[in-house]
Structure formats: C-alpha cells, structure tokens
Amino acid sequence: MPRLSLFLLLCAASAWAGPIADQRAEDLALSLPRVQRQLAALKDEAGKIGDMNRRDEALSLLDRPRLRVLERRRFDEWALLARLKSERLLAPDVTSLLPKDPPMAFVAAPGSVWGGHHSYPGGLLDHELFNTRAAVALAGVYRSTYGLRLDTDMLRSVEIMHDVAKTATLHWKGDGSLPRSEPAVAGTPLHHILAISEAILRGWPPSWVVALASCHSPPRPGPNLKALIGYLKAGAIVAGAPYEKAGLNSTGLKLAIKPPIEAFVAHLADHDYVLTESSIKAVERTLPLRMMAGGSADYWDRDRKLAQEGDLPLYQKLPAAPASFGAL
C-alpha cells in the first residue's frame, strides 16, 4: 500500500476512536435484544432501592453517567498527582490521572480491559447485574442462616456504583478493541478509586463508602485491610475531602468505623470475574478474526458476537475436550 494511503487510513482509524467509537459500541449494544433485557433487569434492581434519592441516583448512572469526580480536572491536577505520589499511592511515572473524554453510555461500556472479563459492549451491564443479584441473594442467605437483616439499599447502590467509572476509563478504540490496562492508584485500577471519590462527592455515608471500596479488598485484618485503607485514602484525596468522609481517622491510617457486614458481602458478590476471566479467553479462540484494508484487525464482529450471546453461554457450548480450554 502506498505510504500516503496508509497514512490516511491510520488517520481515519484514529479519528474513529474515542467518542465516535463509544457511540458505535452503544448503537451495537442497543440493537441486541439480550442487552436490552439485561438493561431492563438492572434498572428493575435499581428501582427496588427504597430511598428515593439513592434510587434516582442509581437509575441516572445506568443512563449516561455524569461523574462529579471528573470535574476535579478543573483544579490543579498536578497538585493532585503530587499528593498521591507523596503518599506513595501512585507510581512515579504516572503523569495524567483523570480521563479527558466524557463517560460513554452505561450500556456501551465493557466490564474490563481488552481480553479481560466482559470485555464487549454491554459487558459492564452483565457484570453489574450479576454482582447486584449476587449481593442481594447473599443477603438472603445471611438472613436465613443467621437471622441478619442486611441493608439491600446499600448493596444495590454499591454494586451499581462500584464499576461505573469504567465508562470513563475504558473508551473504545476505532478497531473495536480497548485499552489493555488502566493506571494503578493505591495498587488497584483507576476506575475503583474514581468510584470511591464519586461516592464521597455525592455525600454517601462513610459506611457505604467503605462497603464500596471493599469490593476489591475486604476489611479483613492484615494485607486486605491495609489495601482497603489505601483505596479509601486515595479516594478521599482525589475527591478533595477529609479522610473522615471515607470512613478513616483524621490521619488516614486506620478505619474510624466498624466495617459493616455489607462490606464483606459486597466483596464476595464481586467475584463473577473468577469464572468469566477464563471463559472469555477460551471463547475468543473460537471466533473468526476479520481484517481491515492494510492488514490491521477489525474486532467489531467479535464484539457483536460476545454482546449478542454473552461469553458464558458460548463457553458452555464448547466441546468437552481439554483442548477447548487451552492453557489458561
């Protein structure tokens, strides 16, 4: 291919990335009956939140989220980066933190990075619906077994909010692929810290913030609790809020509140990825790859197939031979 034609092709692919590719992912997702059913089901779960303000909040997140934490870009982001680095919560080589492009529609977002769990349009929807139902179901088990009445408003709000920032950190590329990683803050992907900050900025009670942060690490004494405190500390810094708003003491060195049981339940419910990290890799090896002019890959057919059926049903249909699972 002549150099000029290749250059123009690359320019066109670049122009197609970001918001335009996000819109293509949204259109793809909304064209599929399965995705429409999943969205209706998650909105139904959000509608069961008893507190009117929290219910409206959750439903708005399931549309096109407006994240207050992204407005922190109006302030001195370099000062924010410096603060996180001074607290040893950010790698020295990270030079940018808050995403520049606006969030995509919730229905368009993937559940993870490229090749990770639910990495297709509508994947975030599948992931959040499973987690929400799992959390509520676990609350029922704790009630039937121990006689506990857990706060299902908290659990539903936490599970819907906890990954919503992926709408801003995992934008689609022009070829239908995704970023392969996110910046790590306090040892966890950026979207998690942004969600904690968002909850703080929205005035969530500290116990709810702790439950949200616990999705990635429970308040279990030892390394888990140390990691959790780091998440909460980073979330408060990004939000520009006192540590107490995140459930920490004034120095940010320890929890200032008793962790609610819901924090442990939220953590347990956020484990669908254990299965789906494996299933999607096995399924992807069976999908044909389409090539564009110039020899680069076009992954939109792959995205449509996964969004249309979900990788777990496709995985269940794979042959039982060990080769179908591969070296996972």
N, C-alpha and C positions, 0 to 999 in steps of 0.2 A: 504493500500500500504506500502511495506517495506520502512524503513527510507532512505536507500541508493537510492532506485529507485526514491523516492520523491525528494531527494537532486539532483539527476542527471536531473530530469525533470525541476526543478527550475533553475538549471544551464543552461540548454538548452534554456529555455524561456528567461533568462537574456541575453544569447549570441545573441538571435534573435532580441533583442531590438536595438534601435538607428539606425545607417546607414543601417543595413540589413532590418529592418522593414520599414524604409523610402523607400528603393528600392522596397519592396513588395507593398507598397502603390502606388508608381509610376507605377509599372507594372499593377496594378489593374486599375488605372485611365486611362492609355493609351490604355487599352484593350476595353474601352467602347466608342461607337460612340458618345454618348451625350457629354462626356467630351472632345473628340476630336473636336467636333463642337464648344463647348464653348471656347476652347483654340484658335481655328482659329478666332473666333469672337473677342476675346480680342486682339489678335495680329493685327487684322484689325483696331481696335480702336487705338492701339499704332502707327500703320502705318500712321494714319491721323495727327500725330504731325508734324507741319510744319518745326520746327527747326531740322536739320539733326542730330545734336549731341544728342539732347534730345530724338529724335525718336529712334536712335540706343541704347541709354541708356535704354529706356523703353522696347524695344524688348529683350535686353540682360537679363533684370530682369525676363522676362517671360520664360526663359530657366532654367538654374541652377544659381541662383544669386550668385555673388561674392561680398560680403559686406565688404567694406573697414573698417567699424567700428569694425568688429571682430578682425582686426589686432591690435587694441588697447590692446589686451591681451599681446602683446609683451612688453608693457610698465608696469609700476608698478600698477597692478590692485588694490592693497591695498590702494595706494595713491588716486586712483580714488574713491574707496568706501569711504575713509575717507573724501574726499572733498564733496561728495554728502551728507554724514551724517552731516557734519559741517554746510551745507546749509539747513539742515532739509528737504532734498529731498529724503531720503532713510531711511527705518526702521532700527533701531539699530541692529536687529538680522540678517540682510542680510549679508552673508559672501562671496557670489560669485555673479557676475553680468553678464559678457559676456559669452554667450554659448560656450562650448568647441567643440561640434561636428559641422562640416561644414553644411551649409544650404542644405536642400533637394531640389529636383527639384520643381519648382513652381507648376507644375501640380499635385504633390503628396500632397501638403500641405492642412491642414484643414483651415477653416475660423475662428475657435475659439477653446477654450479649450474643454475638454471632456464634452459632453452634451450641449454645447453652440451652437450658430448658425453656420450652415455649417460645423459641426464637422465630416467630412468624407473626403476621398481622392478626390481632385478636388473641395473641398468646398471653398478654398481661391479663386480659379478661378471664381466660381459662384458669390461670394461676390464682387470681384473686377470688374467683368463685369457689374454687376448691378450698382455698385456705379459710374463707369465711364459713363455708358449710362445715369444714372440719372443726373449726374453733367452737361453733355452736353445738355440734354433735358431742365434742369432748366435754363441754359444759354440762350437757345432759348426762353423760357418763359419771361425772363427778357428783352430780345431784343424786342419781340413782344408787351410786355406790356409797357415798359419804354423807349424803344429805345436804350438800352445799348448794347455795343459790348464787351463781356467779352472774356478773354484770354483762349480759349479752349485748347491751348497747355499746359498752366499751369494746367488746370483742369484735363486733361488726365494724365499728369505726376504725379500730386499729388495723384490721385485715384489709380494709379498703384503702386506707391512707398509706400503709407502710411501704408500698412499692410505686405509689403514684408518680414519684419524681422520675421514674423511667421514661415517662412521656417527654421529658426534657433532656435526659442524659443519653438516650439510645435512639437518636434520629436515624431514619432510613437513608441508605445511600442510593444513588441512581441505578445501580445494578441489582437492587433488591436485597443487598446484604446489610450488615450492621457493624458498628464498632466491635472489636474483639475484646475490649476491656474498658473499664471506667477508671478514673483516678481513684486512688485509695485514700481515704481520710480516716484516721484512727484505726487503720487496719481493716476497713470494710469499704465496699464500693460506695461512691459518692451519693448515689440515689438514697441510700439509707440515712445518711447524715442530713440530707436535704429534707427528707420526710420528718425527721425529728425536729428540725428547725421550723418546718411549716406548722407542725402541731403546737410548738411553743408560741409562734407568732399568732396563731389562731386562738390562743388562750386556753388550751387544753389543761385540765388539772394535772399536776405532776405525776400522779399515779398512772394516768392514761399515757403520759409521755414515756414513763418507764416501761409500761406494757408494750408500747410500740417499739421502743429500742430493743426490747428483749426478743423480738422476732429473730434477730441474728445472734444473740447470745443471752442465755437466761441469767437471772440474778442468783446463780448458784455460787456459793463461796469458792474462791480460788481463781483460776485463769478466766473462767466465764464472767465472773463478776468484775474482774479488772477490765476486761474488754468492754463490758457494758458501760462501766463508768467512763471509759474513753469515748464511747459513742455519744453519751449524754453531754459530756463536757464539750466535745466538738460541736454538737448540735446547738448548745447554748451560745457558743462563740459565734457561729455562723448567723444565728438569729439576732445577735447583739443583745442578749438577755442575761440576767443574773443566773448563776448556776442553780439557784433555788427553784427557778421555773422549770428546770429539768429533773427535779427530784433529788438534787445533790445538796451537800452542805455548801457553805459560803466559799470554801476554798476549792470546791470541785474534786475533792479527793475521796469522798465516800457518799453512799446514799444517805439521804436525810429522812427517808420514809421507809416504812415496811413494804417490801415488794408485794404487790397484790398477787393472789393466785392466778388471776387472769394473765399476768405477765408470763408465767410458765406455760399456760395453755396456749397463748399466742405463739410462743416459741415452738411448741410441739406441732401446732397446726401448719406452720410454715415449712413443712418438710416434703411436700409433693415433689420437689426437685430431686430428691434421692432416687426416685424412680424415673422421672422424666429427663434427667441429665443423661441417663443410659438409653432410654427408649428412642430419643430423637436421634442420637448418633447411629443407632442400628438402622432406623428407618431411612435416614438420609443416604445411606449407602445403596439403597434400592431405587432412589429417584433419579430419573434421567436428567442430565445437565444440558441446558440449551446454551449455545454460544452466539455471541453477537458478532457483527462485522468487525474485523480487526483482531478476532481471537479471544476477546475477553468474555467472561461468563455472564449469563443473564439468569438471575436467581428468582425472578418473579413467578415462574411456573412452579418452582419448588415451594415458594411462599404460599401460593394459591392452594396447592395440594395439601399442605400441612394445615392451613387455616380452614379448609373445606371439611376435613375429616378429623383433625387432631392427630398427633403422633402416636398416642396410646392405642386407639383403635387400629391404626396401621401396624403398630408393633405387634399387637395380639394376633394379627393375620399372618405374620411372618412364619416361614417354615420352622419346624421344631428343631431342625439340625443345628448343632453348635455353631456352624459357620455363620448362621444368620445373626448371631450375637457378636461375633468377632472378638477382638482383643480389647474389650472395654475395661 
